[in-house]
Amino acid sequence: MSAQQIRPHWHRSSFSGGAEDNCVEVAYDDHEVWVRDSNAPNLPPLSFAHRPWQEFLARLESPTG
């Protein structure tokens, strides 16, 4: 199911460098994670399965990146 079909609750990144016009927003359900640019909320978001998204976040948080 697409993000447009379920009307997800979008969460804005807290790591946007203080500039409120340069934000990434994330939403999720039981099957997918969606990422979109807050400046273009009407464009289709990127879609990821949970496991690759969690692996991506873990790499961001690791000290060696």
Secondary structure, 3 states (H helix, E strand, C coil): CCHHHHCCCCEECCCCCCCCCCCEEEEECCCEEEEEECCCCCCCCEEEEHHHHHHHHHHHHCCCC
